[in-house]
């Protein structure tokens, strides 16, 4: 197979691969962000943590809610106990009408009844059933109020953490997406370079066949085509790796292709406005709430010095009357519990709570300082990326003009083929530099938007 035939086969293979990829629509940035929000395991984990925080609110409210417990027992005794007792009713009937003549008979009857009791005591039976119900209600427990407030703030903290995790995942997905876009543009540039090299090789082959060209020029053109084919293969492998990294970041099996979005406009607000927006970032708000939770923890410790007040009640039923001669009874009352001394544990807890408050304050200070530096660095990086874009565009125009000049000189016999190949390489390098500069700028804009707390979806596209 001759070299031009090989080139035709390669071009057809590239066209077939491109047609196969066109069957599925390319993935847009918005779709990638939505898929990441749906499939990211970190967000599902954060959702479970949010549910756990909501359950802590219910647990805190349980400190003020009544508790009701029931108990039932069955006792089997063998042999059945037989407890005899005097029949006091019989004794009363015997002596209530006694006079001086019959008093002796009365006392004699009392003695006989105690020696040989005719009654029985319903105190213990062979089968005993007992049912109890107990009610306890802490009507005043000062620890419950800071516990409830702390639990509610804990829910908001988990909501902010979930939002922070969402923003981090979206930033990671956006980075991977723009990397895939850059590799796609690089692959397209390599395809165009291969087409130019293939065309030049065909021209040199035709000129040699017509006796108007040299063999060395044809060989150099063929070597240039081979190099372009290798560059295309390398660009395709790099693009496939970028697509695989994007699929991994999203949490799906594969991504067939990505859509090239328009460049984003960097936030144009002043540094003060960006810092004010950064102060409302979910991680900053979560840190401020953690300080409030630490302060409420100290309040909860202080409430442990205050007594608690509770209501209690109980009910009991049994098939055995017992000494009270009653099958059921109930009781109720009020109790106060005041811990006067606990070995210094509460004072140690107060010192620990103060330490937690200081740590939370230091964390907020550190976060605010880091946020300010992060916004400043991101702003500088965007400015550097803009300069890089301008420089890349100037280099591309210069490479294009030099290529046009060399082409004209080659047609007039005033330049060599190698000069044209060097001009092609300059154009190729300029195009790749444009791609790299745009990728760097897009990533810089993403970093600035994250540092300033601006959602990625809120970025404006360049006209």
C-alpha positions, 0 to 999 in steps of 0.5 A: 500500500502506497503512502497516500493510500495509507493517509486516506485510510487514516482519514477515513478511520478518523471520520468514522470515529468522529461519526460514532462519537456524534451519535450521543450528544456531548455533555454540557457543563450544566449537565455535568454539574447536575449529574455530579449532584445526583451521583456523588457519594459524598453528598449522599453521606452528607445527607445522612449526616443532616438527618442525624443532626435533625434527630439530635433536635428530637433528642434534645426535646426529650429532656422536657417531655414526659416518660411513661413506662409499664411493667407486668409481672406474674409469680407462681408459688408452690405450694400455695401459702396458707396464711391464717389470721383472726376473723376480726369481724367475728370478734367484733360481733362476739363482744359488741353485745357483751355485758358483765355476765358474758364478758368472760365468754367474750375474752375466752372466744378472743383467745380461742380465735387467736389460737385457732384463726378462722380467717385467711390473709389475701397477701400471697397466692399461688398465682400473682399478677401485678401491673404497674404504670410509672410517669415521670415528667421533668417540668423544669430542666435548664439544660434542655434550653441550650441543648435544643438551641444547639441541636437546631444550629447543628442542623443548619451547620450540616446544611452549610457543610452539605452546600460546601461539599456541593460547591467543592464537588462542582469545582472539581467537576468543572476543573475536570470538564475544562481539562476535557474541553482543552484536550478536545480542542487540542485533539481538533487542532492535531486533526487539522495539522494531520490534514495539512500534513497529509495534503502537503505529502500528496502534493509533494508526491504528485510533484515528484511524479510529474518531475517537478519535485525532489525525492527528499521533499516528498520524504520530509513531507511523509515524515511530517505526516507520520509525526502528525499521526503520532501527535493525533494519537497522543492527543486522542489518548490524552482526551480519553484520559480527561474524559475518564477523569471527568466521569470519575469526578461526576460519579458515572461510568463514562462520558462520550464527549463534552461540549465546548462552552463559551468563556466565562467572564470573571466577577467584576465586583470590587475587592470589598464586594468580593470579600463581603460575598466571601463572608457569606460562604457556607463554610464561613457561616458554619464556623460562626454557628459552631462558635454559637454552639460552643457558647451554648455548650457553656450555658448548658454546663452552667444550668447543671448548677441549677436544680431540676423539678419533676412530676411523678406518678404511679399506678398499681393493680394486683389480683392479691389485695395484700395488707391494704385489702385493695387490688389497686393503688396510685400515687403522685408527687413533685420532686426536686433534684439538686446536685450540690457537689460532684467532685469538681466535674462541672468546673472542669466542664466549664474550663473545657467549654471556654477552651472550645469557645476560644478554639472556635474563635481562632478557627473563624479568624483563621478562616476569614484571613485565609478567605481574604488571601484566597480571593486576592490570589484568585484575583491575581491569577485571573489577571495573569491568565488574561495577560496570558490569553492576550500574549497567546493571541498575539503569538498566534497572529504572528505565527499566522502572518509568518506562515503566510509569508513563508508560503508566498516565498515558497511559491516564489522559490525564495524559501525552503520546505523546511521553512514552511514546516517550521512555520506550521510548527509555530502555528501549531504551538500558537494554537496549543498555547491559546488552548492552554491559556484559555484553560488556565483562565477558565480555571482561574475564574472558577477559583475566584468564583469559589473563593468569593462564594459565587456559584458556578452557575452564576458566572456570566458567559462572554458574548 
